[in-house]
């Protein structure tokens, strides 16, 4: 009976080690994706800001519509 219990514990430990390794791989991949998305967001923010700098100053309500 004692031998069966040790075998069961060793089997559980082996499965937990495998699961832990798989979860670590998933977390590592997610972190890489998060960093990639953060860089993309920063680039998009910079692009929007630089596009906004080229707009003329003034109140849009004072502008004449293009059909005049």
Secondary structure, 3 states (H helix, E strand, C coil): CHHHHHHHHHHHHHHHHHHHHHHHHHHHHHHHHHHHHHHHHHHHHHHHHHHHHCCCCCCHHHCCCCCC
